[in-house]
Amino acid sequence: MTILLNNLSKYYADLAVVKDVSLTIEDGEMFVLLGSSGSGKSTVLRMIAGLVQPDNGRIELHGHDVTYFPPQERGVGFVFQNYSVFRHMTVAQNIAFGLRIRGVSAAAQKERTAELLELVELTGLGDRYARQLSGGQQQRVALARALAYEPAVLLLDEPFGALDVKIRTQLRRRLKEIQRKLHVTTIVVTHDQEEAFELADRIGVMERGELMEVGTAQELYYRPHTTFAATFVGGGNVLAGRMESGQIRLGSVTLPLPEDAPPHDDYAPVRILFRPETVKLQSRPFLPEEPIFPLGKGKVVEHAFVGMTQRLKVELDSLHGVRPLQPRLDFGQGTVSIQCTLLAQETTESMVDQAQIWVGLPHFHVLDQAGMRLLLVVADDAKSRETAVVAQQIAVATGGTITLLGIADDKSDPAVLSQFLRTFHAENLSHAPRVEYRVRQGNHIDLVLLEANEGHHEMVIMPLDDSQEHELLWRLLDAVRIPVLVVPQARPQLNKVLICTAVGEPGKGDIRFGGRIARRARAQVTLLHIDTGNRPLIEQQQAHDFMQKGQALLRAVGVATESIIETAVTPQSGIMQELNAGDYDLLVLGAPVLSKLDSSPDATIINQSDRPVLFVPMLD
């Protein structure tokens, strides 16, 4: 049976847990939804089963719209993670339960139960109760019960999550055999990548309610399109470089753009993927005639034996200025590193920790172009035009997409607002790489929060000149946890960035995010830490070490950086003094700095400054 999902969405308290998912699953296909906890995959499964009603979209099973059918009318079998085996019934009674409530004769029930006991390899255990079965046996009972009335669709929600590794492996193989024998269209939800690879004909990768990419295991592993799939599926190395004269520039290394790679404009960012097991290591330089793309000479900094393979982490000075998307730089790490995997017998004494080694690639994969996703909240006023100037600067620097959001009240005509957005685009964002439009009607604050939740945006850009916008700012930072840029007045260029940070884990987020923008804009960064009093020597040393590590992190990805530790009566006075003295174009305030300001920091920082201010919450 073919399954068609068309723009399927589900909200809980205005939070989109599934966002416009569209997908076709072919008859007899074993399809796996793969994602981390909270990605929305189980909600999709429950909407197909009829256990949860969608708020938008349509579900079709074999050409019939079943969006609002009750579960019992959909011909769907469901297997839960926790088995849900009826403990007061025997194995045989559990399996026959669905047949009995459908009025199937006792003789037919007995015959079908015997068939299924043999199919799931439980013959002879029909008289046992759940307490007499292992976890793996109980899960097979649940599977047999779901198959008893021959459903056209089989849905399994983390079916092996509660079992140990050995039993999971055995049941995966048995499930695949049964699915192939019965030719039943099947969807499995899991967070286990090995499970997805072993079971699936195709895999759909989900994140924050969105279906990011669909493909076979081999396609997602070796030739993904999106950065998310490349970094989420399997271990890998993803490096961000830039196109220069038709070549990929990675630090001091140049690589050819493969013929099958998506086109990239000159100076556009380009991301390459290569898996750890494909990296070539040797103790001598690569010869020109060898079919290898050299990355340079590196140093082994980690070396771990893990059975059949050995994992190495190699730092490469030749990649200075390259932003690694995976593995990410550790805070304070000044040199880009890559992950390598070798068969145990391939390793030599020259590959131990601190050894010098030459690194090359037999091949690599270029991902689709991707830029920063920016949400620009606009109205027909001068403040919105100021925010548009800065939004365009960032979009051009990052190759990003601007989503123009206009919100109409309940009495306004959305068509008029839609035309305004197009005019606003033409007059204020003519140089932006990509601009999209979004019109919503209703409460301003609620709808901005909803769009920020739904849109997979990386930053919100908005004016800030009334109490309603002040409330929106704090709710975006606290509830949505998305960076927010407010623009009192635009600057002609984005050359100097001041990042105000504090010691500790939360302070790393503002350095990383602010540094990311600075890198793409080729701006210089000054890290500022304010000391508001006499502190013990150990805390002073911690602050100094933290700032040095922040500098090392930014310099490693090619950002010109300096750090300053200043003493001031209050954080506000110290920040304002340096902001004005240094004539910065952008001020970045992170979560730990915000927590040290008073309850209305905007009264001091925003109202007294004419510079754009980027607020960065604590990011994962």
C-alpha positions, 0 to 999 in steps of 0.5 A: 500500500502506498502512503502519501503525506502532504504538508503534514503539520502538528502543533502543541501550544503553538509549538510546531512539532511537525512542520509541513512534512511531505513524503511518498512511501511506496508499496512494500517499502521498508521506510525508516524515520531517523532522528534524535529525541524530540525531532517529531518522528513519532508524532508523524507515525502516530498521525498515520496511525490515527492516534494523533490528529494533524492540524494541517495536511493530508494522509492518503493510504493507497489513494484514499484520504484517511486523514480523519479516519479512526485508527480501526478503519485505516488497516494499520498495525502498530508496534510500540516500544514498550511492547504493550502485551496484555499481561492477563492474556497468554501469548496466543490470546494476545495474538488473536485479540484483534481477530476476536474483536473483529468477529473472526471465527475461533477456528480461523483465530487458532489457525492464524495464531499458529501461523504467526507463532511460527513466523515470529519463532514462538511455536510452543510458547502460546500458553505462556504469559508475559511474565514468563517471556523475555523482552525480546519474546514479548516484542515478537508477541507485539509484532505478531499481534500487529500482523494478525489481521493482515494490515496493509501498513505496519508502523513500529515506534522505536520497537527495539529500544528497550532491548540489549544489543544482541537481542536487537540485532537478532530481531532486526534481522527477523523483522526484515525477513518477515517484512520481505515475506509479507510484502507489507509497507512498513515505517520504523521510527528510530534514533539508532543509525545502525538500525536504520542502515540495516533495515531501511530501503530508504531513510528520512532524516528528521530534525525539529519537526522538519523532514530534512532529507530522504535517501538510501543509506548509501546516499545519505552516508556518502552523498548527502545534500544537506549539512545536517544530514552530513553531520548527523548520519554517521561520523564524518568530517565536514569542512567549510571553505570558499570557491576561488577561481573555480577551485575549492580553497581550504586554508592553504589547500586547493581542491578541484570542484568535482564534475558532479558537484552542485554549482558554486559562484566564485567566493561562495562558501563551499562545504565538503564531506569525507568519511573517516575511513576514506582518509589516507594516511602515510609517513611520506608525502604523496607523489603527484602521480598518486590518485590522492588529493593532499591535505598536508602534513599533520600531527596525531593528537588522539589515538584509540584502539576500538577492536577491529579499527583504530580511531585517530584525530589529526591536527592540520596546520594547512587548514588554518582559517577553515571552519570545521562543521564536524568535528567542531573545534573544542573551545580553546583549540587553535588548529583544525583537526580531522577524524580518521579510522583505520583497520587495526592491522593498517596502523603503524608505530608512526601513527601514535600520539604526536607523530607527524603524518601526511594526510590525503583524500582519495575522494570527497563530496561537495554538499549543496550550497547553504547560507544562514537563514534570517528572519526579518520582521518588518513594517512600513516604517523607517526602523524596518528599513534600517534593519533591512540594511543590516539583514542584507549585509549579513545575508550577502556575507553568509550567502543566506536566505532572508524570510520577510515576515509581515503580520496583519491584524485581524481586520487587514487584508493579507493580500495588501501586506503580501504586496507590501513585502514584495515592494519592500524587497525591491526597494531595500533588499535588492542585493540579498541572495535569496528572499522569501515572504511570509504573511501571518494574521493575528497577534504580533508577538505570538506569530513572530514566536510561532514563525521563529519556532517553525521556520528553522531560522538561525537568527531573528532581525527586528527593530526595537522601539516599543514595549511590545518589541521589548517583550518579544525580544526576551521571549525569543531569547528565553522560550525559543532560544534563538539569537536576536539582532536589534537595529537602532541604526544601520552602519554602512559596513560590518568591519568591527565586531565587539563580543562581550562575554563572561567566563564559563560554558554559556559564554562559548555560544556568543563567541562561536555565533558572533565569530561565525558572522564575523568570519563570513563578513571578514570583520575583526573581532574584539573579545571584551570581558568586564571585571566589576570588582576586586576578584581573587587571583584564581578568578582573574586567571580563569578570565584570562585563560578563557579569553585566550581560548576564545581568541585561539578558537576564532583565529583557528577559523580565520577571524582576526581577533584581540581580547580585552579585560577591563575594569568598570563599576557596572557591565553596562558602563564598561561595555558602552565605554569600549563600544564608543571608543572602538567605533564598532559596527556590531555589538554581541551580548551573550547569555551570561552577560545578559544575566549580569545586567539589570532587568532592563538592559536595553534601557542602558545598552540599546537606548544609549547606543546607535549600533546594532546589538546581537543578543545570543542565548545559551546555544547547544 
